[in-house]
């Protein structure tokens, strides 16, 4: 593998200065461009509490969102610091007026 590349840093386990710099540059640019795969769970946690206050149950939230009860329970219980962007989008799309009858 070629030195000074992120591939060598990852696959080759090289920690020389050029490879480390290539990895650091990639990571910095990746997050700067908003490509992070996860987001802080606080807004989702607050949204789940609002849904619960409006009559939803954790099981209804899980069923409607397509996630497991365990995942929803962990977020609603404050045990997840970060959640995947797709999970956040799916859970935030649920609205209080959609309470299952």
N, C-alpha and C positions, 0 to 999 in steps of 0.2 A: 504494500500500500504506500501511497505517497504521503510524505510528511506535510503538515500544514493544512490538513483536511479534517473535516468533522468525521468522515468515515473512518479515518485512521484513529481518531480519538475514541470512537465508539467500538468499532470491531477489532481494531488492533490494540486497544487499551494503551495507546501511546499518550503520555502526559508531558511531552516536550512542549516548550513554549509556543511554537507555531500551531501545533494541533490543539492545544488548550485555547489559544486565541480564536482559532476557527470555530470551535464549539461554542465559546462564549459569544462570539459575534452572531452566530446562527440563533442562539437562544434569545439574545437581546432583540434581534430583528423580528423573530417569531412572535414574541409577546408585544412588541411595539406595534406591529401590524394588526393586533387584535385577534391573533390566531390561537389564543389559549383555549384549551379544550375544556377547561373548568372555570367556574365562577364562584365567588363566595356564596355560601348558602343562606346568609342572613335574610336577604329579601324573600327567598323562597320559604324560609321558616316563618317569617311574618305573614306571608300570603296563606300558608297552610293554617296558621292560627286563625286568620280571618275566615277561612272556609269552615273551620271547625266551629267557630262562633256563630256562623250563619246556618248551621244545621247539618253540615256534611259529617260523615264519619270517616275515619282513616280508611276503612275498607272501601267505601264509596269512592274516595279519592284515588285509591290504588286501582280499583276496577276501571274507573273512567279514564285515568291517565295511561294505563297499560303497564304500570310498574308494580312490583311486588309490594305487599303489605309491609314487609321488613324494610324496604327502601324508604317508603313514605314515613313509616314510624321512626326510622333513624333520623330523617331530616326534621320531622315535626318535634322530635325529642331533643333536638339540638346536638345530636351526636355526630353530625357531619359538618366539617368546616367548609368543604367545597363540594360542589356537585357538577356533573358534566353539563355543558351548555345545552345539550338536547334535553336532558332531564329538567333543567330550569325552565326552558321554553315550554315544554309540555305541561309542567305543573302550573306555571304562571298563566297558561291559557284557560285554565278552569276558572269559572266565575261563580260567585255566590248565588246568582239567580238560577243556576242550573242544578239546584238541589234535587236529587233523585226523589221521586214520589213513592 
